[in-house]
Amino acid sequence: MSANSVEKAIHNMLLNGLGWHGFGIGHIGNVFFVNGFSGNNANDGRSPDSPWLTILFALTQCVADHDDVIVVMDHWQEAWPVTIDKTRVHIIGCSANPTHPLVALNAPADTDIFLLTSTSNNCEIAGFDFGGGPTHAGIGNVGGTPMGPYIHHNRFGHEFAQDTPQDGIRVDLNMT
């Protein structure tokens, strides 16, 4: 099965709402696709064949409390950090590479990759291989009190970031 066929199967699964019970999604809102290598923010972002370039752009298209899903098919880096400012948004890494099923995200400077705030309640982050900065995390919380983040099936400290110990989840304030 080609990578394109795998991506289309994932797309169809998402649109049909199958297999998402473990992700805590009661229903699925909009499904958007991002590919940090071949995407373009001028695309419609609605299928693997026309993905957007950045996660940040995809977040601007999400609706709070709508259970929108952003499927990141391939990526490396963008203007980090990306602040998750919508409630109940799901950012899922879904690599078509069978030898490396997690999507690698790397902070080129000393920054967090994702920032959680009080407006990122009940968000989900899964399927990524994080490389944060020397003093910052893959996922950070520096403002507000996000409730119910669902962070799972990630790896922190990939080899491209020299496996620094700060690659995990940093919580500066109360998070529930």
WOHUDA-V839020 format. One record per residue. RES is the residue in one letter. PHI is phi in whole degrees, -180 to 180 (999 if undefined). D_CENTER is the distance of its C-alpha to the mean C-alpha in whole Angstrom. Layout:
# WOHUDA-V839020
{{RES;PHI;D_CENTER} {RES;PHI;D_CENTER}}
This chain:
# WOHUDA-V839020
{{M;999;25} {S;-76;23} {A;-60;20} {N;-64;20} {S;-66;21} {V;-64;19} {E;-61;16} {K;-67;19} {A;-65;19} {I;-64;16} {H;-57;16} {N;-65;19} {M;-61;18} {L;-64;15} {L;-66;18} {N;-89;21} {G;72;19} {L;-94;20} {G;77;18} {W;-102;16} {H;-61;18} {G;-73;16} {F;-93;13} {G;76;15} {I;-96;15} {G;-73;19} {H;-140;18} {I;-110;16} {G;-81;16} {N;-72;15} {V;-116;13} {F;-119;11} {F;-120;11} {V;-130;9} {N;-137;11} {G;-69;12} {F;-106;15} {S;-112;17} {G;-78;15} {N;-151;17} {N;-69;16} {A;-87;20} {N;-69;19} {D;-86;18} {G;69;15} {R;-95;16} {S;-148;16} {P;-63;15} {D;-82;19} {S;-139;18} {P;-76;14} {W;-82;13} {L;-85;13} {T;-126;10} {I;-67;7} {L;-59;10} {F;-64;12} {A;-60;10} {L;-62;10} {T;-68;14} {Q;-92;14} {C;-77;13} {V;-112;16} {A;-59;16} {D;61;17} {H;-111;16} {D;57;14} {D;-72;12} {V;-119;9} {I;-110;7} {V;-97;7} {V;-98;6} {M;-83;10} {D;-159;11} {H;-168;10} {W;-145;12} {Q;-155;12} {E;-143;12} {A;-76;14} {W;-79;12} {P;-83;12} {V;-100;10} {T;-86;11} {I;-85;10} {D;-117;13} {K;-131;13} {T;-81;14} {R;53;13} {V;-111;9} {H;-120;7} {I;-112;3} {I;-120;5} {G;-79;6} {C;-143;9} {S;-74;12} {A;-90;15} {N;-87;17} {P;-65;19} {T;-85;20} {H;-144;16} {P;-72;14} {L;-93;11} {V;-84;9} {A;-78;10} {L;-125;9} {N;-131;12} {A;-88;14} {P;-71;17} {A;-120;19} {D;-81;19} {T;-137;16} {D;-71;13} {I;-94;10} {F;-115;8} {L;-116;11} {L;-98;12} {T;-134;15} {S;-67;18} {T;-96;16} {S;-114;13} {N;-61;15} {N;55;14} {C;-82;10} {E;-129;8} {I;-134;5} {A;-150;6} {G;85;8} {F;-122;7} {D;-115;10} {F;-90;10} {G;-131;14} {G;-87;14} {G;-89;18} {P;-58;21} {T;-124;21} {H;-127;17} {A;-103;15} {G;-66;11} {I;-129;10} {G;-124;13} {N;-136;15} {V;-119;18} {G;-157;19} {G;78;20} {T;-129;20} {P;-68;16} {M;-105;18} {G;66;16} {P;-66;12} {Y;-113;12} {I;-116;10} {H;-155;11} {H;50;11} {N;-123;10} {R;-121;13} {F;-114;14} {G;96;16} {H;-73;16} {E;-62;19} {F;-73;18} {A;-105;18} {Q;59;21} {D;48;20} {T;-67;20} {P;-70;21} {Q;-85;19} {D;-78;15} {G;-84;15} {I;-110;14} {R;-110;17} {V;-120;18} {D;-88;21} {L;-125;22} {N;-62;22} {M;-130;19} {T;-107;20}}
